[in-house]
Every structure is written in structure tokens, then in C-alpha cells.
Amino acid sequence: MYTKIFLISILAILSPTNGAVDKVICYYESWVSDFAPEDIDVSACTHVNYAFVGINPDGSFRLDGSDDVLRRLGALKSRNPGLKLLISVGGWSEGSTKFSDVAADPGKKINVAYSTLYYMQTYNFDGIDIDWEYPGQRGGTPADKENFIDMLWVIRNVLDQNGGGLITVAVSSYPDPSSYNVNAISQAVDAINVMTYDFHSASSGQKTGENSPLYASSSDSDWERNNANCDAAINNWLNSGADPTKVVLGLGFYGQSFQLADGNQHGIGSPIVGPGLNGGQVIYGELCKLNDGWVNAWDDEQEVPYKYSGDQWIGYDDPQSIALKVQYAKSRNLGGVMMWAVNQDDKAGACGDRNGLLQAIKNNL
């Protein structure tokens, strides 16, 4: 394992096409209570995305709760003047139909643009991240695909007329042609944040699987091999026309937990009866402390760890697998990495370095 990390590091250094990976986009959950904005290591993050604000039926934004966190995030620029702050609009819980309605209406799209400008000017932010999950799906319409592009350009034009700003999008790991005009998205935005996690969960299958495998497993189905790992997802986006220097590889700072059907069967692809600890997801800052009675394992094919104890099983990322993914992003000439979410890290350093996953990113850039 360590030899593999060393060889990938050397190859990345020697490769003439080795990318800069100049973006480290740190999503910060708006509802978190035990990880303050000041806990974010802004020497490691180039961007912080505040997730989420909602979208109203008229295209204006909805901030749930106080704006105190936004002001405190803005103050982080005193520690890193080059830090970029973005409002992330949407998320899974916000659904798709609101975006669909707004993107179909010229006046509402203008409201999105000027709401973005308001947050930038009021809170010292630098742009918008749109997390529409997903155009043309979950109650959306076929017109969403092109309306999405039009909305991006409406925002771009308003920002450009007012001093400029950043536009990024969070997208599915699979570039569904019914949802995304990939080439047009590439032209309209500054970064495409590919959500290369949640590939396997207790709700999506009847077997254990890694949250974010870098490569395929020999036990994968043909569909999984071609879609359900980071390498396949990046290939799919690039082959669909995405600019590699704008593609950002997603990293999960949490694990997927499963309850095993038989505690004696605990490998990749073992039968399960449902979700495991914490309802199916455990943040890295908690799962890394699970040691007594737990067996830590490494999957050489997928280049990610997992751990198990009794009938409990968790597939996740650790500093070693994060390092490999950063090296992978460099070898593919990608624009950067992002994580969901920076506040899920090992803040106190209970398992090694403080914020050990973010530190692994920083150490391998």
C-alpha cells in the first residue's frame, strides 16, 4: 500500500501533464453546531462553500436562521486574503421542482442573479455554487437541461456587469444526458464539482460497498464498473466534453455504514439487512475513533479502507486514500478537489493530525 502511494507520487511529479489541482473547495454545512467557521483551516481551503441557502419560488434566496455564520465566514479572509467564499444554493433536500420553475422563467432567473450579487456585496462573498439535484429529474422537466444553461449565463452576465464573480455547480457523478449539456456547462462556469461519493449505501443495494471507491472492484457488475467509482465518473464527464481544468473531484469526509446479514461475511459485497451505525452514515471525525473490537481493512482494488465489528461495517476514506485521490486528480490534470464536508473531519486530532483528511489534501498538493 505504501509502495503504491510512493509510486503514484513519483509518477505525478514526473508526468508532463501533471495538473496543478489549484482548487480545494471546502463545503461547510450550515446546520453544524460543533465546528465553528473559525475551525476551518483556510490555509488548506482555497474556497469555502456555505451549504446551503434555499431558493424561493420567485428566484430569491432563503436563508434559514441567522446570518451570523456568513459574517464570520467573511471575516476568515483576514487570515487568507485569497480565500474565495461562495453561497451554495440548493442541495438534495431543496429538491428539483423549484429550480425547474425558476429556470423556466426569465424574470425569476434575473432574481437568482441579483440575489447572488446581494450576498456577495453584503457578506464579502465571491460568487455562487448551484447544487440543483437534478435537472430533468425528481419532478423536473426535459426543458431543464437547456434552461439550466440559460440560467448560468444570466447569472454570469449580471455578475460581469457588476465587477465579476465566480459560478460553480455541483453535479451528479454520472453526466446524465437528460440532465446536463456538459460542454455548455463547461463554458459557463468556473468549476464543476463532481459528487463522486454515495456510490454505495444501504438504501441503494443489498450488499456492502464503498462510499467513494477510486477504482472498480472485480466483484462489481458491469454497470458499477463503468459508473460507480471515481475513475469511471471522471472518465464519463471528460468523455462527455467537460474541460478537465474545471472538473473538481469530490471527496467524502464520511462513511457509509451497513448492518451485515452475517458477521462472519465482512468483505466487499457481503449481504446486508439494512443501514448500520447512525442510520447509515458516520462522519470521519467519529468513525476514525472506532477502534476497540473493530478490524481495519484496506481494499487494494478500490484503494479505499473499510472497517467492521460484529454485524457493523463501514466503507469510508482515510488520509491514505485521500492522498491517493489527490494524486489521481493531479495525474488527470483536473482543476482541483472538493469535499463534503470540511466540518466532518477529525477536528480535534483524536486519530492523528488535526483535520487529518484536509491535512492529507494539503500535504499532497
N, C-alpha and C positions, 0 to 999 in steps of 0.2 A: 504493500500500500504506500509506504513512504517512498519507495523507489519510483512508483508511478507518479506521485506528486512531483518528485525531483525532476523526472524526465520531462513531464509536461511543462514545468517551469523553464527548463533549459530550451526546449523547443520553442516556447513562446518568445523567449529572448532572442533566439537566432532567426526566427521567421521574419522575412522582409515585409510580410503583410500583417504583422502583429499590430492590432488596434490599440488605440490609446485608452479605451474604456474611460472616457473623461467624465462620465456622469455616474454619480452614486445617489440615486433618488430614494429618499427615506420617507416612506409613508408613516404618518403619525395618526393614530386613532383618536378621534375627537372625544370619545367617551371614556378614555382611560383615566383612572384616578390615582394610580401608584407609580406613574412615570411622568414627571413634570417636563414641560418644554425645555427647561434648563438642564435636564438629564441627557438631552440629545448631544452626541459628540459631533459638533459642527465642524471639527477638523477632518472628519471622515465623510460626512454627507456634503455633497455639492448642492443638492436640492432637498427641501423638506416639503412634502405634500400633506396639507391638512385634510384629513378624510373623516367625515365628509360634511359638505353642506348639501341641502336638498334643493330641488328645483320645483318652483311653484307652477301652476297651470299657465300663468302669463309669461313664463320665462325668467322671472326674477328668482333670486336665490333665497333659500330659507336656512337661517342659522338657528339650530336648536340649542338653546341655552345662551350663556354669557359669551361676549366677545373677548373676555379676558385672555383666553389662551391665544387668540390671534394676535393680540398686542404683545404678549410675551414671546411668541414666535418671531414677531417683527424685531423685537429687541435683541434676538440672537445675532443679528447682523453686526452688532458691536464686537462680537467675538470672531466673526468671519465675514468681513465686508463683501466677499464674493459669493456668499450664500444666496441661493435663489429659493424663494418661497412661492408655492402655488396653492390655490384653492382647488381641492378635488371635489367635483360635483357629481353626485350620483351614488354609485355603489349598488351591490346586489339588492339590498332592502328597498332602495328607491324605485326599483322596477324599471320597466321599459316603456310603458304606455305614456308616461308624462313626457319623456324625451321625444317620443314619436309624435305627439301632438304639437309640441313646441317646434320641433324641426320642420314641421309641415307648414308653419305659419310665418310669413316674412316679418311681421311686427314682433312676434314672440322671440324670433332669433335675434333681432336687434336688442331686445331686453336682456337676453343672455350676454351679449357683448358688453352692454353698458353696466350690467351687474358685475361682470368681471372687472371692468375698469373701476367701478366703485370700490371693490375690495382691494384692488391694487393701490389706489390712492389713499384709502382710509387706513389700511393696516400695513403699509410698506411691503406689499406682496409684489410678485413679478409676473404673474400670469395665472392660467387656468389649466387644470387637468380634468378631462371629461371621462368619467367612468360610466358609460352607458352599457348596461348589461341586459340585452344586447340588441343592436339594430335588427329589425325584422324578426325578432323572436320575443317570447314571453308577452304576447299581446300586441306586438308591433305590426307594421305593415311592410309589404315589399318595397314601398317608396322610401323607407327609412334609409336604405343604403345610399342613395344619392342625396337625400335631404340632410344626412349626416355631413357629407362633404360640403354642401352649401352652407350649413351652419358654421362649420370650421372656417370657411372663407369670410363669412360675415363677421365673425369674431376677429379674424386676422385683420380685416380692413379697418375696423374700428380701433383696434389697438395700434395699428400702424399710423393712423391719423392722430393718435394721442401719445406719441413717444415710443411706441413699440411695447412688446410683451411676449411672453412665452406661451405656447399652446402645446400641451401633450395629451395623449389619450391612453387609457388603459384598455387593453383588448384581450379577447379570448385567446387561449393558447392555439386554437385552430382558426385559421383565417377563412371562415365560412363565406363562400362567395355570395350567399344570400344576404349577408350582413355587411361585408366590407369590400369596398373598392380600394384595394391595397395600394396600388400605385398612386391614386389620387390622395389617399391619406398621407402617404409619404411626402407628397409635395406640399401639403397644407400645414403640417405640424413640425415641431422641433424634436419630438421624441415619441416613440411608440413603445409603451410599457406592456410587454407581453406577459400575461399572468401564467407563467409556467409552474404552476403548483395546483393542488387539488386534483391531480391526475387519478388518484385512487382514494376512496373514502368508504366508510361503512354504508353510506347511503347510495353509493353508486355500484356496488357489487357484492358478491358473496364470498370474498376472499381477501386476505391481507395484501396490501400493496403500498408502495412508497408514495409519499405525498408529492415529491418532486424529483424523480429519478433523472440523472443526467443522460443516461443511455437506456436502451431497451434491455429487457430480461429475456433469456432464452425460453422462459415459460410464458411469455406474452403471446396473445393472439396476434394475428396479422394486423388488425386494426390498432391494437395497443402499440405494437412495434412501430407503426407509421404515424402515430398521433400522441401517445401517452407518455412522452418523455421530453426533456428539454431539447435535446438534439433534434428530434423529429419536428417539434414545434417551430424551432428556429429555421430549420430547412423549409418547412411549409410556408412560413412568412417570407423568407427570402425568395423562394421559388415563385411566389405569387406577386413579386415585384417590389417588396419593401427595400428601402435603402438601408444597407447594413449599418451605416454610421448613425442611423436614427433608431435602430432596433435596440431595445433595452431588455436584458434577460431578467426575469422575475425570480426572486429567491423567497422561499417560505421560512419565516422565523418561528415556525410552529410545526407540530407533527400531527399526523392522523392516527387516532387510536382505534383499536378494534378489540372486541371480545372474541377470543378463539373458541371454536366449537370443541376442540380437544387440545388441552395444554401441552400434550406431547407432540403436536404438529405445529411448529412455530417458525417455519421458513416463509419465504416469499410465496404467495399464492395459497396459503393454508386456509381451510374453511373457517368462516366466522359465523357468529349468531347475531351480531349487531355492533353498535359503537362501543368503544371502550371508555377509558377514563375521561372524565369531564365532558361527557356527551359526544365524544368523537374527535375533539381537537384539544391539544395541550400545547401551550406556548413553550418555547425553548427554555426560558428562564425558570420554568417549573420542571419540565421533563428531564433536563440535564441533571437535576438533583435526585432523580430516581436511581438509586444505586443498590441499597440493601435488598437482596433477593432478585435483582434484575440481572439479566445477561445482556451485555452489549455486543452486537454483531455488525459485520460490515459486508455489504453486497458488492463483490468485485465487478460484476457485470454492470450494475447500475451506478456504481461509485457513490453510494449513499449508505448511511448506517440505519440500523433499526435496533430495537431492544424489546425484551419480553420478560414476563414474570407470571407464572401460573397461567391464567387464561387471558392475560392482558398483553397487547402487542402494539408498538408504536413505530411508525416509519417517519423519519424526520431528516433534518440536516444538522450537521455539527461543523465546527471550524474547519475540519479537514475537507469535508465535501463542499463547503462554501469556497474554500481556496481553489479547489478543482474547477468549480463553476466560473470563478473569476478568470482563471487561466483559459478556460474554454472560451469565454466571451472575448478575451484578447486574441485568441487564435483565429476567431471568426471575424475579427475586425468590427465587432459590434460597438454601438455607441456608449454602452455602459451596463450597469446592473441596477436593479431596484429591489426593495424588499417590502413584504407585508409581514410584519410591520416592525418598525425600529423599536417600539416600546415593548415588544415581546422578547427582547434579548435578555441575557443574564446581566441585568443592570448592576448588581452588587458584586459580581465576580465570584459567585458561590462555586462555580465549576471551572475556574481558571481566570483568564483575563476578564476585567470588567467589560461588559458589552462584547463578549467574545466573538460573536458572529460578525458584528460590524468591524471589529478589530481584524478579523481574518480577511475581510474585504480590503481594508486599508493596507494590510501587510502585503497583499498580493497584487496591488495595482502597479 
